Amino acid sequence: MAMNEFRIRSYDGQMDRGGVVELERRCAVGPSDRVFHLFTDSLGDPMAKIRNSPLFKMLVAELDNELVGVIQGSIKTVTIQTASKDLSKVGYILGLRVLPLHRRKGIGLSLVNHLEQWFIDNQVNFAYMATEKDNEASVKLFINKLGYIPFRTPAILVNPVCHRSSHISTNIEIRKLRTDQAELLYRTYMCLADFFPNDVDKILQNNLSLGTWVAYYRADQSRTMFGQNGQVPNNWAMLSVWNTGEVFKLRIGKMPLSWILYVKGFGLIDKVFPCFKVPALADFFDPFGFYFVYGLHCEGPQSGRLVQALFRFVHNMAAVNSMDECKAIVTEVGGYDTWRLHIPHWKLLSCPEDLWCIKALKPEERNTIQEFTKTHPTSKTTKPLFVDPRDI
Ligand SMILES: CC(C)(COP(=O)(O)OP(=O)(O)OC[C@H]1O[C@@H](n2cnc3c(N)ncnc32)[C@H](O)[C@@H]1OP(=O)(O)O)[C@@H](O)C(=O)NCCC(=O)NCCS
């Protein structure tokens, strides 16, 4: 008997919404060798993640009237420096899922091929995607089968929010910027970072963007220059915050018994010694919101402490803002960022190497890819990376 053929088509919000939510639920299985694994919950709206991008698409694979696969993509213009230009159109691939029962039938490959064709139809120069390094199926599909090249391994750092506030030194001033000031600073200091989005103003003005803050030392005489004519203090740091919890939630997958006991122990410590400020880990089994910190930049030999102060500030903001149900601060940092040591995070929940892969969709861009991937991801010469909150 001939095997039934699957069909790839565009997502239809009216018809497919429930089917895709169910498909994502059935695909939520993490690597077996991880104690903690974070899953996403799209809150019943599968398009929510990509909707904030300038151009986006979702495709589904259908077999015998059942949805068996899904993929999403978004297109934007970013900084990728080549010999002839600084800006390139890139297509981001995310949310690829195939039902376990229908894997290894070529559905995943076909979904990516169709999405790449949509990128090509929209004059995209490069397609890129991110995956966990230990996701064998995904790594083999994109690298071995589709010719994607690994080019960055940024770290995803996760810090739980606890109910008590973190101390910020009184020597440090933290100030919120207007979006036009923030845009000016980003275009002045981060525009050469890889993947810096040309529409950074749209990100900063988006309702999900809670704001941009700068930190500097009160004693720094040049601080009054901040934001004017692009002049900055000798040591300073900036970051922006995106309320990702409005779009989707995270939750921890199942945990071994030994860890359940460990977590209960944590709860006890918190009750007996509240001064230890242990977060309630039990909270993470229900879907929780998080703030994503993006556009982190700092300058000056003493700026590490300013980075730390900014993260503490964001933590305190999350702790008091119960409306957002924000239980974690998440950021993704790439390149040779020594100041990443100053970002508070829990190793247990973080991912030290998120694997970013890229592919040239136009033959003339192949040399660029070679240039782009030549430097080792952790080399000191690697350029900073701008992680767009819309890609999270
Ligand atoms: C990754 C995933 C989408 C692959 O879907 P799929 O329909 O099974 O993939 P395909 O059948 O098109 O496989 C194409 C190629 O990918 C590679 N591949 C796919 N699954 C693999 C696996 N489990 N182990 C090793 N290689 C695998 C193979 O090279 C395969 O070609 P082959 O079958 O000729 O050897 C699917 O495993 C899945 O949904 N995983 C869970 C969600 C996920 O990890 N998504 C990726 C996030 S970036």
The ligand as an SDF file (V2000), in Angstrom:
LIG
                    3D

 48 50  0  0  0  0  0  0  0  0999 V2000
   14.1210   18.0150   14.8800 C   0  0  0  0  0  0  0  0  0  0  0  0
   12.8350   17.4860   14.2470 C   0  0  0  0  0  0  0  0  0  0  0  0
   11.9680   18.6570   13.8500 C   0  0  0  0  0  0  0  0  0  0  0  0
   13.1990   16.6590   13.0080 C   0  0  0  0  0  0  0  0  0  0  0  0
   12.0110   16.3590   12.3310 O   0  0  0  0  0  0  0  0  0  0  0  0
   11.8780   15.0610   11.3740 P   0  0  0  0  0  0  0  0  0  0  0  0
   10.6480   15.2150   10.5760 O   0  0  0  0  0  0  0  0  0  0  0  0
   11.9960   13.8300   12.1880 O   0  0  0  0  0  0  0  0  0  0  0  0
   13.1680   15.2170   10.4710 O   0  0  0  0  0  0  0  0  0  0  0  0
   13.3830   14.5630    9.0270 P   0  0  0  0  0  0  0  0  0  0  0  0
   12.6830   13.2520    8.9430 O   0  0  0  0  0  0  0  0  0  0  0  0
   13.0370   15.5670    8.0010 O   0  0  0  0  0  0  0  0  0  0  0  0
   14.9430   14.3020    9.0690 O   0  0  0  0  0  0  0  0  0  0  0  0
   15.8190   14.9220    8.1720 C   0  0  0  0  0  0  0  0  0  0  0  0
   17.2500   14.5940    8.5950 C   0  0  0  0  0  0  0  0  0  0  0  0
   17.5130   15.1700    9.8890 O   0  0  0  0  0  0  0  0  0  0  0  0
   18.3790   14.2800   10.6290 C   0  0  0  0  0  0  0  0  0  0  0  0
   17.6420   13.7510   11.7740 N   0  0  0  0  0  0  0  0  0  0  0  0
   16.3520   13.9420   12.0850 C   0  0  0  0  0  0  0  0  0  0  0  0
   16.0460   13.3470   13.2600 N   0  0  0  0  0  0  0  0  0  0  0  0
   17.1570   12.7590   13.6880 C   0  0  0  0  0  0  0  0  0  0  0  0
   17.4880   11.9890   14.8490 C   0  0  0  0  0  0  0  0  0  0  0  0
   16.5610   11.7190   15.7960 N   0  0  0  0  0  0  0  0  0  0  0  0
   18.7500   11.5620   15.0010 N   0  0  0  0  0  0  0  0  0  0  0  0
   19.7020   11.8360   14.0810 C   0  0  0  0  0  0  0  0  0  0  0  0
   19.4580   12.5420   12.9380 N   0  0  0  0  0  0  0  0  0  0  0  0
   18.1960   13.0120   12.7610 C   0  0  0  0  0  0  0  0  0  0  0  0
   18.7370   13.1610    9.6730 C   0  0  0  0  0  0  0  0  0  0  0  0
   19.8850   13.5720    8.9500 O   0  0  0  0  0  0  0  0  0  0  0  0
   17.5390   13.1340    8.7700 C   0  0  0  0  0  0  0  0  0  0  0  0
   17.8070   12.5930    7.5140 O   0  0  0  0  0  0  0  0  0  0  0  0
   17.6780   10.9800    7.2950 P   0  0  0  0  0  0  0  0  0  0  0  0
   16.3720   10.5730    7.8750 O   0  0  0  0  0  0  0  0  0  0  0  0
   17.7590   10.8460    5.8160 O   0  0  0  0  0  0  0  0  0  0  0  0
   18.8330   10.3840    8.0290 O   0  0  0  0  0  0  0  0  0  0  0  0
   12.0610   16.5620   15.2410 C   0  0  0  0  0  0  0  0  0  0  0  0
   12.9510   15.5940   15.7380 O   0  0  0  0  0  0  0  0  0  0  0  0
   11.4330   17.2900   16.4050 C   0  0  0  0  0  0  0  0  0  0  0  0
   10.3120   17.8040   16.3200 O   0  0  0  0  0  0  0  0  0  0  0  0
   12.1570   17.3840   17.5610 N   0  0  0  0  0  0  0  0  0  0  0  0
   11.6530   18.0460   18.7590 C   0  0  0  0  0  0  0  0  0  0  0  0
   11.6360   19.5570   18.6010 C   0  0  0  0  0  0  0  0  0  0  0  0
   12.9950   20.0770   18.1890 C   0  0  0  0  0  0  0  0  0  0  0  0
   14.0100   19.7020   18.7410 O   0  0  0  0  0  0  0  0  0  0  0  0
   12.9810   21.0280   17.2440 N   0  0  0  0  0  0  0  0  0  0  0  0
   14.1690   21.6490   16.7240 C   0  0  0  0  0  0  0  0  0  0  0  0
   14.4170   22.9280   17.4290 C   0  0  0  0  0  0  0  0  0  0  0  0
   15.5600   23.8900   16.5210 S   0  0  0  0  0  0  0  0  0  0  0  0
  1  2  1  0
  2  3  1  0
  2  4  1  0
  2 36  1  0
  4  5  1  0
  5  6  1  0
  6  7  2  0
  6  8  1  0
  6  9  1  0
  9 10  1  0
 10 11  2  0
 10 12  1  0
 10 13  1  0
 13 14  1  0
 14 15  1  0
 15 16  1  0
 15 30  1  0
 16 17  1  0
 17 18  1  0
 17 28  1  0
 18 19  1  0
 18 27  1  0
 19 20  2  0
 20 21  1  0
 21 22  1  0
 21 27  2  0
 22 23  1  0
 22 24  2  0
 24 25  1  0
 25 26  2  0
 26 27  1  0
 28 29  1  0
 28 30  1  0
 30 31  1  0
 31 32  1  0
 32 33  2  0
 32 34  1  0
 32 35  1  0
 36 37  1  0
 36 38  1  0
 38 39  2  0
 38 40  1  0
 40 41  1  0
 41 42  1  0
 42 43  1  0
 43 44  2  0
 43 45  1  0
 45 46  1  0
 46 47  1  0
 47 48  1  0
M  END
$$$$
